[in-house]
Amino acid sequence: MCDCVCRSIRVQIQPTASFTRDVEGDVQHVVGYFQTMPQLITSSTDLDIDGIRSSLDSQVDHFNARWSGFTIDRILEFTLVITKYRPFHGRTYILSPKWLQKKHCVVNVRNEDEKCFL
């Protein structure tokens, strides 16, 4: 197994923000929950900070649609989710579950080359 596959991670940002607005002297508070799509980071790709910023800006704009007048008061939580990512690749063999093997209904080919789809 190559090192580049082992070093792959998936990154997702999940901020929670407090919004406020003034309506006829009454201050209203609401909480907004946001999250970015997971980004795959490998030895050949970097984290797309501009993409994250753009996604979060778009979500806040959508949250604030129709001129609601809410403004971000503060960030309550900022969660950075990092998980290991190990994609399937050539020469990967996955043993079928025992219950499926007992049915004798699936052919699970195990080969030592990269021609598994031939």
Backbone torsions as a table, in degrees:
resi	resn	phi	psi	omega
1	MET	NA	136.1	-178.0
2	CYS	-82.7	154.9	-178.4
3	ASP	-65.1	-31.4	-176.0
4	CYS	-64.5	-32.2	179.1
5	VAL	-71.4	-38.6	-178.4
6	CYS	-69.1	-25.7	-175.5
7	ARG	-94.1	8.3	179.2
8	SER	-78.7	137.7	176.4
9	ILE	-134.2	161.5	175.1
10	ARG	-116.3	133.1	-175.9
11	VAL	-122.0	135.0	177.0
12	GLN	-140.6	140.1	178.9
13	ILE	-106.8	133.9	-179.9
14	GLN	-133.1	84.6	177.9
15	PRO	-87.8	152.3	173.0
16	THR	-124.1	128.2	-175.2
17	ALA	-126.4	149.2	174.8
18	SER	-98.2	129.8	178.7
19	PHE	-114.5	147.7	175.8
20	THR	-135.3	158.2	171.6
21	ARG	-155.6	154.7	179.7
22	ASP	-105.1	119.0	178.3
23	VAL	-121.7	105.5	178.1
24	GLU	51.5	47.2	177.7
25	GLY	84.0	-6.7	179.5
26	ASP	-102.7	122.4	179.2
27	VAL	-86.9	121.9	179.0
28	GLN	-103.9	142.0	178.8
29	HIS	-121.2	142.1	175.4
30	VAL	-148.4	150.0	-179.8
31	VAL	-106.6	136.3	177.5
32	GLY	-116.2	135.8	179.8
33	TYR	-112.5	131.4	-176.3
34	PHE	-134.5	159.5	173.2
35	GLN	-158.8	146.8	177.7
36	THR	-91.6	161.6	171.9
37	MET	-68.9	144.6	178.8
38	PRO	-61.8	138.3	176.3
39	GLN	-109.2	135.5	176.9
40	LEU	-89.8	123.6	-179.7
41	ILE	-114.4	123.9	178.1
42	THR	-126.2	-175.6	178.7
43	SER	-66.9	-17.6	-179.0
44	SER	-107.6	-1.2	178.1
45	THR	-129.5	144.8	179.0
46	ASP	-105.3	165.2	175.2
47	LEU	-67.4	130.1	-178.9
48	ASP	-89.2	84.5	-178.8
49	ILE	-61.2	-41.4	179.5
50	ASP	-63.0	-38.3	177.7
51	GLY	-65.3	-40.1	177.8
52	ILE	-63.9	-47.9	179.9
53	ARG	-59.9	-44.7	-179.6
54	SER	-62.9	-42.7	179.6
55	SER	-62.9	-46.2	-179.7
56	LEU	-67.1	-40.0	176.6
57	ASP	-60.2	-43.0	179.7
58	SER	-63.4	-41.5	179.8
59	GLN	-66.3	-39.6	177.9
60	VAL	-66.4	-41.5	176.9
61	ASP	-60.6	-42.9	178.7
62	HIS	-64.8	-40.7	177.2
63	PHE	-60.5	-36.9	-176.9
64	ASN	-94.9	18.9	-176.8
65	ALA	-58.9	157.1	177.1
66	ARG	64.6	33.8	174.1
67	TRP	52.9	48.6	-178.1
68	SER	-67.6	-22.4	177.1
69	GLY	84.9	2.2	178.5
70	PHE	-73.2	141.5	173.7
71	THR	-125.7	150.9	179.2
72	ILE	-69.3	122.9	178.4
73	ASP	-87.6	-47.1	177.8
74	ARG	-166.4	161.3	175.2
75	ILE	-90.5	120.6	-178.2
76	LEU	-84.2	-40.4	179.1
77	GLU	-143.0	148.3	174.3
78	PHE	-138.5	101.5	-175.5
79	THR	-103.3	128.7	175.9
80	LEU	-109.3	112.6	-178.1
81	VAL	-100.0	118.2	178.5
82	ILE	-121.5	122.2	178.9
83	THR	-127.2	150.3	175.5
84	LYS	-67.0	146.2	178.3
85	TYR	-133.0	120.6	179.9
86	ARG	-128.7	91.4	-177.0
87	PRO	-70.0	154.1	172.9
88	PHE	-68.4	148.1	179.5
89	HIS	-149.6	175.9	179.2
90	GLY	-52.7	146.4	-179.1
91	ARG	69.1	25.7	175.3
92	THR	-98.1	127.0	177.1
93	TYR	-117.0	128.0	179.2
94	ILE	-116.7	119.4	-179.8
95	LEU	-66.6	133.1	177.7
96	SER	-69.1	148.7	177.2
97	PRO	-61.7	149.4	-177.3
98	LYS	-54.8	-42.2	-177.2
99	TRP	-63.1	-31.9	178.8
100	LEU	-78.8	-37.0	177.7
101	GLN	-61.2	-40.0	-178.0
102	LYS	-64.9	-24.6	-179.9
103	LYS	-77.0	-19.8	-178.1
104	HIS	55.4	42.0	-177.0
105	CYS	-115.2	-1.9	-176.4
106	VAL	-131.7	137.6	173.5
107	VAL	-99.7	115.4	-179.1
108	ASN	-107.3	96.6	-173.9
109	VAL	-76.3	130.9	175.3
110	ARG	-118.8	113.2	-178.8
111	ASN	-128.0	165.1	-176.1
112	GLU	-107.8	17.8	178.2
113	ASP	-129.0	-173.0	-179.9
114	GLU	-103.5	27.6	-178.3
115	LYS	-110.1	35.3	-174.3
116	CYS	-65.0	-22.5	-179.8
117	PHE	-91.4	-2.7	175.4
118	LEU	-79.2	NA	NA
